[in-house]
Amino acid sequence: MQSARDIETEIIHRFMTHFIRISLLTAAISMVTPGIYASPDTGIYECVEVQPEFHGGNNELFKWLNANIKYPVSAMENGTQGKVVVKFTIKKDGTVEDPVVVRSVDPALDAEAVRVVKSMPKWKPALLKREAVDCHYTLPVNFRLQNR
């Protein structure tokens, strides 16, 4: 016959074994389940099953950026160039909203990057469980002067 202490130890051991299994399972599900990274405040996803896409793909996106970016005169005169990183939201309907510079180079280049992102046409929205969702997207906008 087991003592009360042995029974208590066995119960604690079984509980901890199940608790650890559940914790590991929860962690594993969190790592492989897309879409769990939505901001509780905004409901905007960081991780989704299907990323939003510019119509025609990345090649068309970069063509569009090259055709629509106007290099700021002040930046040209100063020889300023670099990569501005802009984070924005692609809404369920594909519209682009709320661009914010997350990596700055120069105020003039930053402003042009935000302007061009605001003027983008609708994208194909992100999908989660086959439904369109709001999603953050981060885009590097390169500014390079010729002959430099």
N, C-alpha and C positions, 0 to 999 in steps of 0.2 A: 504494500500500500504506500502511495506517495504522501509525502508530508505536504502541509499547506504551502510551505515555502517552495517546494518543487513544482507544485501545481501553478502557483503564482508565476514562477519563472517560466514555465512552459507557455502559459497564457501570454505573457509579455513577449516571449520569443515568437510565437505564432502571429501576434498582432503586428510586431515590428516587421516580420517577414512579409506579411500582406501589405503593410503600409509602404514598405520599400518597393515592392512590386508595382503597386498602384502609382507611386511617385515616378518610377522609371517609365511606366507605360504612359503616364501623362506627359512626361518630358519627351518621349519618343513621338507621341502624337503631335505635340507642339512643333517639333522639328520638321515633320513631314506634311503637316496640314497647311496648305497655303491659305492666306486670308485671315490668319489669326492676329495679324499685326495692324488692326485698325485702331486708330486713336479713339479712346472712349469719349473724348470731348467732341470730335468732329465727325467720326464715322468714316474717315478717309483712310483707305487701305494703303499699306506700304508693300505688302506681299500678296500677290494674287495668283490664280492659276494661269491666266492668260494676260500678259502685259498689254497695256494700251499700245496702239501702233498708228503711226502717221500713215495716211493712205498711200500705198505704194512702197512702204517699208522705209528702212533707214537711208537707202540711197536717195530716194525721193525727198526725204526730210532734209538731207544735207544739200541737195540741189536747191530746194526751196529756200533754205537759210542763205545760201550763197547769192541767190537772186534777189533776196529781200533785205539783206543787211546793208545799211548805209554806214560806211566807216566814218566815225565822227572826225570832222576837220581838225579839231583841237588835238585829238589823239594822233592823227596823221602828222601834224606839224611837230609834235613832240616825239614822234617815233615810237609811240606806245603801242604795244601789242601783247597778246597773251590769251589765256583761257578764262572766260567768265563762266561760272557754273550757276545755272538757274534751276530752282525747284518750283514746280507748279502743280496744280491739280487738274486732272482730266476728269471731267464730270461724266455721269452716266450717259448723257446725250452726246459726248465727244467734245464738248466745248472746253477751251483752255481758260483757266481762271487762276488768279492769285499768284502770279510769278514773283519770286523772291530770290535775290542774289544770295547764294550761300558761299561763293568764292569770288571775291572782288579782285579786279585788276586796276581799274581806273574809273572814276565816276562817269566819265563820258562813255566808256565802253560798257559799263554796267547798265547805264540808262538805255543804250542801244540794244543790248541783249534783252532787257525786259520789254522794250517796245516791240521788237520783232517776235518775241514769244506771245505777247498779247494779240498780235495781228495774225497768228496762225489760224488756218482753217480747222474745222472739226477733225478729230482723230477717231479711230475705231476705239471704243472704250475698253477698259479692263474688264475681264470676266472672272467671276467667282461663282462656282456651282452653276455655270451656264447663264448667269444673270449679270448684266452690266452693273458695275459699281464705280463709285468715285475712287480715284487712285492718285497718289503722288507720283510724279515723274521728275527725274533729275536729268538735265541736259547740259553738256558742255558746249559753249559757243566760242569757237576759236576765232581770234582776230589776228591776222597775219598781214604784214605789209609786204608788197613785192620788193624784190632786190634787197632783202635784209637777211 
